[in-house]
Amino acid sequence: MGGLIQPAPSTEQSESNWRPILLGVGLVVIVVGAIAFFLREAPKNGNTPHPYAANIKLSDLKMSAAENFVGASVTYLDGTVTNSGDKTLTHAIVHVTFKDSLGQIVQTEDIPLHVLQTGGPYPEAVDLSNSPLAPGQSKPFRLTFEHVSNDWNHEYPALQITDVSVK
């Protein structure tokens, strides 16, 4: 039978068990922080379009919707793109802004501009790198939206060319 007076358990042993655990957790936090710091992307400045973007004109806009083979609705924005500059356009990104009935933004998307080529029974949307737009040339284009917000006011969205590649 033990007595009422027993020696207290050693606190040195419990402290020494925590030291390697805390060092390990600290090391993991430092490594994860360093990885996050070095792999972060520089913020893109989406407010300033490429200087050549002023030479790209989008006109004759028409919107349509269709159902794809799985039953989802797809929205198309077709029109004409004109290169009024002196360089060949090989890539362009369009910043599209959809608004609601109160004029508030409900959806924004950055979509690559695809031109339409007629090589078969239906026009095919291809990237500008496959069908560049020469200076002074116009071609039909198509922007495809897999989903548009239900709050959209069904008016034409605001379009702005933000990123351009020329040669």
Buried (B, 14 or more C-beta within 10 A) or exposed (E): EEEEEEEEEEEEEEEEEEEEEEEEEEEEEEEEEEEEEEEEEEEEEEEEBBEBBEBBEBEEBEBEEEEEEEEEEBBBBBBBBBBEBEBBBBBBBBBBEBBBEEEEEBBEBEBBBBBBBEEEEEBEBBBBEEBBBEEEBBBBBBBEBEEBEEBBBEEBBEBBBBBBBBE
